[in-house]
């Protein structure tokens, strides 16, 4: 009996050794692969590349217009009356529209700010992919940690079942002790099956983020560890306000809208056109033409409406910025509370609750051997230790996923 008790204590406090443990999968490797292979980032980069081509287009003058024709006298075909009639000629004209100075530069500046906004989308995509890769990694690590807990406790309970069967065989235990142990063992098997199912799901999530086939083997993540988390809420909100790509994008869109107001006001200025032509007159001297045209901006009501529209767009952009900032602040606060609470709870479970629960189980097993405690007490203490161990790893996984979301919102690595 003492040998069995020693095995129970060893199984309770010593992690099992895996004879054929899967290859280890590092977090840095997962993040690097996700950043290199995820198509969301590539799509954002291509949108930015396309946006970079627009400023040069907006800065360019309109295409010139070339006209060719003739004037005839006496007959309708070309050359009729050429050289004898002063109004007969064959020639061509070139016309070039010239916008008012500054209009094209403003349009190019607007397009440039739009390209800058797209560059923030790249950073946002990179942070999003990084955060999701980390979350999938931590959730996968959680399934391995809980699987280890369930496997270890299943082996412990199996041994405890044998103890109760032996005691029942010699009349020292009731049959219900054996039945309760068998029931609890079946429940553990069901929990293990759910964990294996969740592990397969998490592996699928990770393969999707890495743009790999669904059946690609995934190694075992590193064990979940509790890291120091001593950042204040104010510092996290400040980091988010300074580095969050979506806030920077909204600020750029405010600048872009203000440039659009300038462009709408510049539309009150006239545009021009320059035209030159050459006419062949046959035996008579050739004729040349030059013309300078001005487009008079008489539709002032339309232009006033355009300026008012762009001013409203500026206010909309500012409101969007404030909405994004406040929404970000709320999300930062939510995940900060989640991360800090999970860190405190995990530390409490690790340093206080679990050691006490394990001591209670160890004491009840020793008393059960001598007949001073019934089997139900041992089983209750066993279930308590199992629940606390699983909760501990659940809090660890919740802590790491909350921190990964904070890193996405602040654009800054927070723990190492």
Secondary structure, 3 states (H helix, E strand, C coil): CHHHHHHHHHHHHCCCCCCCCCCEECHHHHHHHHHHHCHHHHHHHHHHHHHHCHHHHHHCCCCCEEEEEEECCCCCCCCCCCCCCCCCEEEEEEEEEECCCCHHHHHHHHHHHHHHHHHHHHHHHHHHHHHHHHHHHHHHHHHHHHHHHHHHHHHHHHHHHHHHHHHHHCCCCCHHHHHHHHHHHHHHHHHHHHHHHHHHHHHHHHHHHCCCCCCCCCCEECCCCCCCCCCCHHHHHHHHHHHCHHHHHHHHHHHHHHHHHHHHHHCCCCEEEEEEEEEECCCCCCEEEEEEEEECCCCHHHHHHHHHHHHHHHHHHHHHHHHHHHHHHHHHHHHHHHHHHHHHHHHHHHHHHHHHHHHHHHHHHHHHHHCCCCHHHHHHHHHHHHHHHHHHHHHHHHHHHHHHHHHHHHCCCCCC
